[in-house]
């Protein structure tokens, strides 16, 4: 699903990744992180797709909300597991969304 975001400006955290061959516990942790993100102040929505390259974009009200999410205790554990076990490579980018527009067929 496409996230329903408010009028800009807001922020996007773009997480691109290539997973390792070890997937044990990954799906459970990924689901928990999505559920937990929804509980965080400033969280606006999330979109994700995975083939060989996975891309997850989460949307946030402001940089302070992103910083608080990065420092969340459970999220810190997921980051540690990602580095040690689940990812061969990843990159995180943070961008300010200045403009958006949409289309939906009727």
BELDA-V946882 format. One record per pair of residues at least 12 apart in sequence whose C-alpha atoms are under 10 Angstrom apart, sorted by the first residue. I is the first residue (numbers start at 1). J is the second residue. D is the distance in Angstrom with one decimal. If there is no record, write none. Layout:
<<I & J & D> <I & J & D>>
This chain:
<<1 & 46 & 8.7> <1 & 47 & 6.8> <1 & 48 & 8.6> <2 & 45 & 8.6> <2 & 46 & 7.8> <2 & 47 & 6.2> <2 & 48 & 9.1> <3 & 44 & 7.8> <3 & 45 & 5.2> <3 & 46 & 5.8> <3 & 47 & 6.3> <3 & 48 & 10.0> <3 & 57 & 9.5> <3 & 58 & 8.8> <3 & 59 & 8.3> <4 & 44 & 7.7> <4 & 45 & 6.8> <4 & 46 & 8.9> <4 & 59 & 9.6> <5 & 43 & 9.9> <5 & 44 & 6.1> <5 & 45 & 6.9> <5 & 46 & 9.5> <5 & 59 & 7.6> <5 & 60 & 9.0> <5 & 61 & 9.4> <5 & 100 & 9.1> <6 & 44 & 7.9> <6 & 45 & 10.0> <6 & 59 & 9.8> <6 & 60 & 10.0> <6 & 61 & 8.8> <6 & 100 & 9.4> <7 & 97 & 9.4> <7 & 98 & 9.0> <7 & 99 & 8.0> <7 & 100 & 7.8> <7 & 101 & 9.5> <8 & 61 & 9.1> <8 & 96 & 8.7> <8 & 97 & 6.1> <8 & 98 & 5.5> <8 & 99 & 5.8> <8 & 100 & 7.1> <9 & 60 & 9.8> <9 & 61 & 8.0> <9 & 62 & 8.8> <9 & 96 & 6.7> <9 & 97 & 5.4> <9 & 98 & 5.0> <9 & 99 & 7.1> <9 & 100 & 9.1> <10 & 42 & 9.7> <10 & 44 & 8.9> <10 & 59 & 7.2> <10 & 60 & 6.1> <10 & 61 & 5.0> <10 & 62 & 6.1> <10 & 63 & 8.8> <10 & 95 & 8.7> <10 & 96 & 5.9> <10 & 97 & 5.4> <10 & 98 & 7.3> <10 & 99 & 9.2> <11 & 42 & 10.0> <11 & 43 & 9.8> <11 & 44 & 9.2> <11 & 57 & 9.9> <11 & 58 & 8.3> <11 & 59 & 5.6> <11 & 60 & 5.1> <11 & 61 & 6.2> <11 & 62 & 6.1> <11 & 63 & 7.2> <11 & 65 & 9.6> <11 & 66 & 8.5> <11 & 94 & 7.0> <11 & 95 & 5.7> <11 & 96 & 4.4> <11 & 97 & 5.5> <11 & 98 & 8.7> <12 & 44 & 9.5> <12 & 45 & 9.5> <12 & 46 & 9.2> <12 & 56 & 9.9> <12 & 57 & 6.3> <12 & 58 & 5.6> <12 & 59 & 4.5> <12 & 60 & 6.2> <12 & 61 & 8.9> <12 & 62 & 9.2> <12 & 63 & 9.5> <12 & 66 & 9.1> <12 & 93 & 8.1> <12 & 94 & 5.7> <12 & 95 & 5.2> <12 & 96 & 6.3> <12 & 97 & 6.7> <13 & 46 & 9.4> <13 & 56 & 8.0> <13 & 57 & 5.5> <13 & 58 & 5.2> <13 & 59 & 6.4> <13 & 60 & 7.8> <13 & 63 & 9.9> <13 & 66 & 8.0> <13 & 92 & 6.9> <13 & 93 & 5.7> <13 & 94 & 4.6> <13 & 95 & 6.5> <13 & 96 & 9.0> <14 & 46 & 9.9> <14 & 47 & 9.7> <14 & 48 & 9.7> <14 & 55 & 7.0> <14 & 56 & 5.9> <14 & 57 & 4.5> <14 & 58 & 6.7> <14 & 59 & 8.9> <14 & 91 & 8.1> <14 & 92 & 5.6> <14 & 93 & 5.0> <14 & 94 & 6.2> <14 & 95 & 7.9> <15 & 48 & 9.2> <15 & 54 & 7.9> <15 & 55 & 5.6> <15 & 56 & 5.1> <15 & 57 & 6.2> <15 & 58 & 8.3> <15 & 90 & 7.1> <15 & 91 & 5.9> <15 & 92 & 4.6> <15 & 93 & 6.6> <15 & 94 & 8.8> <16 & 48 & 9.8> <16 & 49 & 9.8> <16 & 50 & 9.5> <16 & 53 & 7.0> <16 & 54 & 5.6> <16 & 55 & 4.5> <16 & 56 & 6.5> <16 & 57 & 8.6> <16 & 89 & 8.4> <16 & 90 & 5.5> <16 & 91 & 5.3> <16 & 92 & 6.5> <16 & 93 & 8.5> <17 & 50 & 8.9> <17 & 52 & 8.6> <17 & 53 & 5.8> <17 & 54 & 5.1> <17 & 55 & 6.5> <17 & 56 & 8.6> <17 & 82 & 9.9> <17 & 86 & 9.7> <17 & 87 & 6.8> <17 & 88 & 7.8> <17 & 89 & 5.7> <17 & 90 & 4.1> <17 & 91 & 6.5> <17 & 92 & 8.7> <18 & 50 & 9.1> <18 & 51 & 9.0> <18 & 52 & 6.4> <18 & 53 & 5.2> <18 & 54 & 6.3> <18 & 55 & 9.1> <18 & 86 & 8.7> <18 & 87 & 5.8> <18 & 88 & 5.7> <18 & 89 & 5.3> <18 & 90 & 6.3> <18 & 91 & 9.4> <19 & 50 & 9.8> <19 & 51 & 9.9> <19 & 52 & 7.8> <19 & 53 & 7.9> <19 & 54 & 8.0> <19 & 82 & 8.7> <19 & 85 & 8.9> <19 & 86 & 5.6> <19 & 87 & 4.1> <19 & 88 & 5.4> <19 & 89 & 7.0> <19 & 90 & 8.4> <20 & 82 & 9.3> <20 & 83 & 9.9> <20 & 84 & 9.8> <20 & 85 & 7.1> <20 & 86 & 5.2> <20 & 87 & 4.8> <20 & 88 & 4.9> <20 & 89 & 8.2> <21 & 85 & 8.8> <21 & 86 & 7.4> <21 & 87 & 8.4> <21 & 88 & 8.5> <22 & 85 & 6.4> <22 & 86 & 5.8> <22 & 87 & 8.4> <22 & 88 & 9.8> <23 & 85 & 8.0> <23 & 86 & 6.1> <23 & 87 & 9.2> <24 & 85 & 8.8> <24 & 86 & 8.2> <25 & 81 & 9.5> <25 & 85 & 9.8> <25 & 86 & 9.0> <26 & 78 & 9.0> <26 & 81 & 8.8> <26 & 82 & 8.5> <26 & 85 & 9.1> <26 & 86 & 6.9> <26 & 87 & 10.0> <29 & 74 & 9.5> <29 & 75 & 9.3> <29 & 77 & 9.6> <29 & 78 & 6.9> <29 & 81 & 9.4> <29 & 82 & 9.9> <30 & 78 & 8.3> <32 & 74 & 9.0> <32 & 75 & 9.3> <32 & 78 & 9.5> <33 & 74 & 8.0> <33 & 75 & 6.8> <33 & 78 & 7.9> <34 & 46 & 8.0> <34 & 58 & 9.5> <36 & 69 & 9.3> <36 & 72 & 9.4> <36 & 74 & 8.5> <36 & 75 & 8.5> <37 & 58 & 8.9> <37 & 69 & 7.4> <37 & 72 & 9.6> <37 & 75 & 9.0> <40 & 60 & 9.6> <40 & 65 & 7.8> <40 & 66 & 9.4> <40 & 68 & 8.4> <40 & 69 & 7.0> <40 & 72 & 9.3> <41 & 60 & 8.8> <41 & 61 & 8.6> <41 & 62 & 9.9> <41 & 64 & 9.6> <41 & 65 & 6.4> <41 & 66 & 9.4> <41 & 68 & 8.7> <41 & 69 & 8.8> <42 & 59 & 8.6> <42 & 60 & 5.4> <42 & 61 & 4.8> <42 & 62 & 6.8> <42 & 63 & 9.1> <42 & 64 & 8.4> <42 & 65 & 5.3> <42 & 66 & 7.9> <42 & 68 & 9.5> <42 & 69 & 9.3> <43 & 58 & 7.8> <43 & 59 & 6.3> <43 & 60 & 4.7> <43 & 61 & 6.5> <43 & 62 & 8.9> <43 & 65 & 7.2> <43 & 66 & 8.3> <43 & 69 & 8.9> <44 & 58 & 7.5> <44 & 59 & 5.1> <44 & 60 & 5.2> <44 & 61 & 6.7> <45 & 57 & 8.4> <45 & 58 & 5.8> <45 & 59 & 5.2> <45 & 60 & 7.4> <45 & 61 & 10.0> <46 & 58 & 4.3> <46 & 59 & 6.1> <46 & 60 & 9.3> <47 & 59 & 8.7> <53 & 89 & 9.8> <53 & 90 & 9.5> <54 & 90 & 9.1> <55 & 90 & 9.6> <55 & 91 & 9.7> <55 & 92 & 9.8> <56 & 92 & 9.6> <57 & 92 & 9.6> <57 & 93 & 9.4> <57 & 94 & 9.5> <58 & 94 & 9.6> <59 & 94 & 9.7> <59 & 95 & 9.6> <59 & 96 & 9.7> <59 & 97 & 9.2> <60 & 96 & 9.5> <60 & 97 & 9.9> <61 & 96 & 9.8> <62 & 96 & 8.8> <63 & 94 & 8.9> <63 & 95 & 9.7> <63 & 96 & 9.1> <66 & 94 & 9.0>>
